[in-house]
Structures are given as structure tokens and as C-alpha cells.
Amino acid sequence: MKKKFIKLLKEKNPDLSQPELHKVINIFTENIFQNLKIGKIVEIRGLGRWYFKILKENFNARNPKTNELIYKPKRARVRFKASKQLNKIINE
């Protein structure tokens, strides 16, 4: 997926080199990771937003294979909510 994305960027911006495009994508993803790590919501207009949701601890979870009770501690999950514009494009 990353190679395909770089190829599309190269077609749109032929003056940028391959290493420069890699650097741009790495900075973009690193910025999203760092902001999520400190608890900020990352929103890109027209694309969507990344946020995390805290899941409660669970004392009554079961292992489906052995049916044994297990404890699941409090944890965070990253979620992505697509914008209305992106949903419209996907559902056309």
C-alpha cells in the first residue's frame, strides 16, 4: 500500500524524488502516532479523524477455546471515523 501511495504521489509531483516522498509519508505517519500517544485527537478535514477509546477492565471475560475465566485490564484502542466527504466517495 505504501509503495502504491508513493507511486501516485510521484505521478502528481514529478519534481520530488523517491527519498523525499518517503520522508514526507514517514513524517505524516509519525506525527499521527505521536499525537495519539499523548492523547490528542488527529483530524484531517475531508478524510476523517483518529482518536482512541479507553476500554474498561473486564473480570468476567472467557477464553473461547478453554472456557476459562480471564482478566482483561483497562486498555486503549485507536479508532478512525471517516468524514462525511470520504463516506460519500466510498459509497458512490
N, C-alpha and C positions, 0 to 999 in steps of 0.2 A: 504494500500500500504506500509506503514512504517513497519507494523508487518511482512509482507511478505519479505520485504527487509532485515530486521533483521534476519529472519529465514534463508535466503540464505547466509548471512554473517556468521551466526553461523555454518552452514554446511561446509563452506570453511575454517573457523577459529575456530575449536572446543575448542582451548585453551582460547579464550576470553569469558568472562561472558556476560550475558544479559545486566546488567547495563553499562558495558564498551562499548558494541556495541551501546546502546542508546546514551551514551556520545559522541562517535565518530560521529554518524549521526547528533546529535544536534550541535556539533562544526562545522561540514561541512556546514550545512544549515545556521547557524548563521554567518559564515564567508561570505557566498554568500550575505546574507541580508545586512550586514554591509558595504561591498564594493559597493553594488548597492546604498545604502543610501547616500554614499558620492560621487557618480557619476562615479565610476570606472567600467570598463568592466571586467566581470569574465569569463575567458576562461579555459576550461579543454580540453586538447588535446585528440582527439578521441571521445569526447562526444559532445561538442558544446560550445556556449558562450551565456551568459546572458548580456543584455545591456538594456538601457532604451532610449525611444524615446520621445521627447517633442512634444506634440500635441498643435497646435495653438488654441488660443481662437476663439470662434465661436459666432457671434452675430445673425446669421440667422438660428439657429437650431430650430426645431419644435418638440413639444411633439406629438408623433404619435396618442395618444388617443384623445387629445382635439384639435389638430392642432394649438395650441397656440405657439407663438414665445418665445423661452427661450434663455438665455445666458449661454454658456459653457465656463468657464475660462480655461486659459492655464494649462495643466496638463501633467504628465509623465506616460508612460506605460512601463512596463517591457516586453521585448521581448526575445525569445530564438531562436537561429539559430543553427540547428543541423549541426554537422560536416559531411564531405563527407563520412567518415567511418560509422557513425551512419545511415545516409541515405541509404547507401549501404546495411547495415544489415537489416534495416526496409523493404526495397523494394525487398528483395530476396524472 
